[in-house]
Amino acid sequence: MTGRDIVRDDFLLRIKSKPWLSINYHPEGNSIWHIPTMISKEEKLMLSWLTEFFVTGKGQIVDLGSFLGGSTVFLAHGLSNNKSKALNDIFIHCYDTFQIVLEDKHVVNYFLPKFELDYPLGGDIYPLFKKHTNTFLEYLKVCKGKIENYYPNYDKIELLFVDVMKSPSSYNHVISHFIPKLIPGKSIMIQQDYLCHTSGPWHVILMELLDDYFELITDTSINSVLYFYTREIPQELLESCIWEKISKDKKIELLERAKEKWFLVHQKEMIENQISNFKKSLHLLKYDLN
Ligand SMILES: C[S@@+](CC[C@H](N)C(=O)[O-])C[C@H]1O[C@@H](n2cnc3c(N)ncnc32)[C@H](O)[C@@H]1O
């Protein structure tokens, strides 16, 4: 083991201890706690801590699925306090359609009323995103539109927050164009939808397929799971992760395998729910009950 490995392992151990939950860590200012968001309190603390203490400037910070700016402002808050000298060309790259569609019943019927927000004109939430992130503009590069139309024009990603893989097509795009930008032995990827009852099954399946290339660091109890990128993924393997190339049987096998890795009741239930939803979507459930 080299000196560099020891430093890396010490740092990973520190992250495993979730230092963002310390009573001594309390990011505040710029109304960051008042922005309507879908992420939890622990996720906010985690994002801010990582951009303040983990990010070194070896690659970009990427916020996939910025919505109203909740994840963005915590990433930006941490970055604005980061003491590293190598951050000159480092930005938070924010991707979103910034569009709420009326068919999105969860957002329209639950989320907007909860935060006392009206359905915006034409469903356009970009003005709200700009208002919420206004004080952090110097840290942001915003890509408005479908992620499938964007190809990163930077070489490396040091911190990748994934909250946009809501369909097989966005999943395929993220694995083809964003994951290859991670830095082996350095980057962290956060799968925000992993520990959620209603998520698509691809987050869990992907992390099983790439098990030899990522080390699970920790999670935020619900939603986010943090992974350390240990070594470069061969191109052929990434290509074989394209959703349509994985057989249905393999998908179910990987979901069942992943379920065994979780020991807290609520976390296991979330994976079970994803399995059940996936089987229903394949019309397999009635088959199972026979
Ligand atoms: C759960 S929300 C993100 C929540 C946000 N991170 C927060 O802190 O509140 C998911 C976002 O992904 C965006 N999204 C979903 N599919 C997309 C796609 N194909 N391209 C771009 N954005 C997409 C949606 O517009 C939505 O704002």
The ligand as an SDF file (V2000), in Angstrom:
LIG
                    3D

 27 29  0  0  0  0  0  0  0  0999 V2000
  -36.1480   14.8440   -8.4200 C   0  0  0  0  0  0  0  0  0  0  0  0
  -35.9160   16.2480   -9.4180 S   0  0  0  0  0  0  0  0  0  0  0  0
  -34.3850   16.8740   -8.8640 C   0  0  0  0  0  0  0  0  0  0  0  0
  -34.4440   17.4370   -7.4740 C   0  0  0  0  0  0  0  0  0  0  0  0
  -33.3240   18.3830   -7.1320 C   0  0  0  0  0  0  0  0  0  0  0  0
  -32.0120   17.7500   -7.2180 N   0  0  0  0  0  0  0  0  0  0  0  0
  -33.5340   19.0040   -5.7880 C   0  0  0  0  0  0  0  0  0  0  0  0
  -32.5350   19.2680   -5.1080 O   0  0  0  0  0  0  0  0  0  0  0  0
  -34.6740   19.2710   -5.3980 O   0  0  0  0  0  0  0  0  0  0  0  0
  -35.4790   15.5530  -10.9460 C   0  0  0  0  0  0  0  0  0  0  0  0
  -35.2350   16.5840  -12.0270 C   0  0  0  0  0  0  0  0  0  0  0  0
  -34.7460   15.9010  -13.1810 O   0  0  0  0  0  0  0  0  0  0  0  0
  -35.2110   16.6000  -14.3130 C   0  0  0  0  0  0  0  0  0  0  0  0
  -35.1930   15.6660  -15.4470 N   0  0  0  0  0  0  0  0  0  0  0  0
  -35.8130   14.4630  -15.5510 C   0  0  0  0  0  0  0  0  0  0  0  0
  -35.5130   13.8960  -16.7420 N   0  0  0  0  0  0  0  0  0  0  0  0
  -34.6960   14.7490  -17.3820 C   0  0  0  0  0  0  0  0  0  0  0  0
  -34.0400   14.7260  -18.6390 C   0  0  0  0  0  0  0  0  0  0  0  0
  -34.1800   13.6900  -19.4850 N   0  0  0  0  0  0  0  0  0  0  0  0
  -33.2680   15.7670  -18.9780 N   0  0  0  0  0  0  0  0  0  0  0  0
  -33.1120   16.8360  -18.1350 C   0  0  0  0  0  0  0  0  0  0  0  0
  -33.7010   16.9070  -16.9300 N   0  0  0  0  0  0  0  0  0  0  0  0
  -34.4890   15.8940  -16.5620 C   0  0  0  0  0  0  0  0  0  0  0  0
  -36.6120   17.0410  -13.9410 C   0  0  0  0  0  0  0  0  0  0  0  0
  -36.9740   18.1720  -14.7030 O   0  0  0  0  0  0  0  0  0  0  0  0
  -36.4730   17.3450  -12.4530 C   0  0  0  0  0  0  0  0  0  0  0  0
  -36.2910   18.7030  -12.2130 O   0  0  0  0  0  0  0  0  0  0  0  0
  1  2  1  0
  2  3  1  0
  2 10  1  0
  3  4  1  0
  4  5  1  0
  5  6  1  0
  5  7  1  0
  7  8  2  0
  7  9  1  0
 10 11  1  0
 11 12  1  0
 11 26  1  0
 12 13  1  0
 13 14  1  0
 13 24  1  0
 14 15  1  0
 14 23  1  0
 15 16  2  0
 16 17  1  0
 17 18  1  0
 17 23  2  0
 18 19  1  0
 18 20  2  0
 20 21  1  0
 21 22  2  0
 22 23  1  0
 24 25  1  0
 24 26  1  0
 26 27  1  0
M  CHG  2   2   1   9  -1
M  END
$$$$
